[in-house]
């Protein structure tokens, strides 16, 4: 019988989460820059990630930082899931 979540692939989950988090941070920065919405949130993100701010260049840096953070988060979630379920080591 095939189980849906037999194993999570850390690289694949890392890429997926990284792209989503990067895109959200990119869109938040653009929203702050051009629509004047979420400026305080983007300013807070700028304290966590160097260069992030309400501008187009800040949005690009936000995507990069968001991708890195999201990739690491997804990678470690999958790695720990596989470790704790012991399904990642079976064929």
VENFENLIN-V410770 format. One record per residue. N is the residue number from 1. SS is DSSP state (hx for helix, st for strand, lp for the rest). Layout:
# VENFENLIN-V410770
N&SS  N&SS
This chain:
# VENFENLIN-V410770
1&lp  2&lp  3&lp  4&lp  5&lp  6&lp  7&lp  8&lp  9&lp  10&hx  11&hx  12&hx  13&hx  14&hx  15&hx  16&hx  17&hx  18&hx  19&hx  20&hx  21&hx  22&hx  23&hx  24&hx  25&hx  26&hx  27&hx  28&hx  29&hx  30&hx  31&hx  32&hx  33&hx  34&hx  35&hx  36&lp  37&lp  38&lp  39&hx  40&hx  41&hx  42&hx  43&hx  44&hx  45&hx  46&hx  47&hx  48&hx  49&lp  50&lp  51&lp  52&lp  53&lp  54&lp  55&lp  56&hx  57&hx  58&hx  59&hx  60&hx  61&hx  62&hx  63&hx  64&hx  65&hx  66&hx  67&hx  68&hx  69&hx  70&hx  71&hx  72&hx  73&hx  74&hx  75&hx  76&hx  77&hx  78&hx  79&hx  80&hx  81&hx  82&hx  83&hx  84&hx  85&hx  86&lp  87&hx  88&hx  89&hx  90&lp  91&lp
